[in-house]
């Protein structure tokens, strides 16, 4: 760290724990986005526990946390309504040889919350749900190709998507050739793609919105294109589900997809995801039809009672307590404070907050206003030293005004250092090690 920064923020226990993690777990984490390569060198805290909007690492440091559980913990850690619902079901058994009545109740609750869907099936993670949607689309249309939105960073761990990323090792070229891409917001380019691969595209799959709002008429235009070209429209609502509205982006924007997938916020940290959509498509994976059967989300743990209880408690809390509106209010307060802090320190064009208020991210730009992993490293170091754990600025409803105020104060201090690095045209003296790395890269 630069000699001007007198305090040294060290995480000796976390550093040793990271070494133990790497010795036994490939990548040192169970999600690449949680890897220690995403944090400044030797400053990747290993978490002991969390409550509300705060987490504690094994070195005894407390942080205000953003982006909790990769956006999954939107109500805050150990939320009482959720944990009570989970405890109640655990005492009754979690998995049986036949469906539990909880599966009926969870499906009814979900379809009441997302009335644009007619059927739902639960799983444990988002990748399984999105891949199931793709399989249904291929089965229903008899077509091989998947068209995904090129501007959205992640859809699934399965080959049909990962083959399109720089981490495509182990995926046959023949599989990669079946996935094509279209740009977000460009209906003409999407229509050209569908025309080029006429009668070959099974589905259009995209996040209906994430870091930018859909252009006026865009989602409705995609709906019309899908209908005209006979393909299935799939909304990946892993992020937008509950955060945009209780019924997701489809509920907010009023455009109904054929299939949609939910997860993340649905369980407030408990493992539950959902595939939902039109009855005629979903029933292809059922028993009440005379056609060829589709193997659809047959998972041992997909209907664990405590996770479904968590999902029901989350949906009830969102509706009864107006959580989506609270997330927007908190996000707007945070975004305004961060922008003011960055502007006051002369880095308003370099530390940039983007996205919907309930789903804020930040960009760190260099002296040429280009995205910079080095400047991101500098910024993250200063946030961590100030007790802010923030790979993004995605809020949870557990945040209070004092948390937001403290965050803005720490951001202002980080921006002061950022300004020094910009003036020097070299952030290296403030990094104290290698820069953070992008998740998707070809080499380790």
Secondary structure, 3 states (H helix, E strand, C coil): CCCCCCCCCCCHHHHHHHHHHHHHCHHHCCCHHHCHHHCCCCCCCCEEEEEECEEEECCCCEEEEECHHHHCCCCCECCHHHHHHHHHHHCCCCCCCCCCHHHHHHHHHHHHHCCCCCEEEEECCHHHHHHHHHHHHHHHHCCCEEEEECCCCCCCCCHHHHCCCCCCCCCCHHHHCCEEEECCCCHHHHHHHHHHCCCCEEEEEECCCCCCCCCCCHHHHHHHHHHHHCCEEEEECCCCECCCECCHHHHHHCCCCCEEEECHHHHCCCCCEEEEECHHHHHHHCCCCCCCCCCCCCCCCCCCHHHHHHHHHHHHHHHHHCHHHHHHHHHHHHHHHHHHHHHHCCCCCCEEEECCCCCEEEEEECCCCCECHHHHHHHHHHHHHCCEEECCECCCCCCCHHHHHHHHHHHHHHHHHHHHHHHHCCCHHHCCCCCCCCCCCCCC
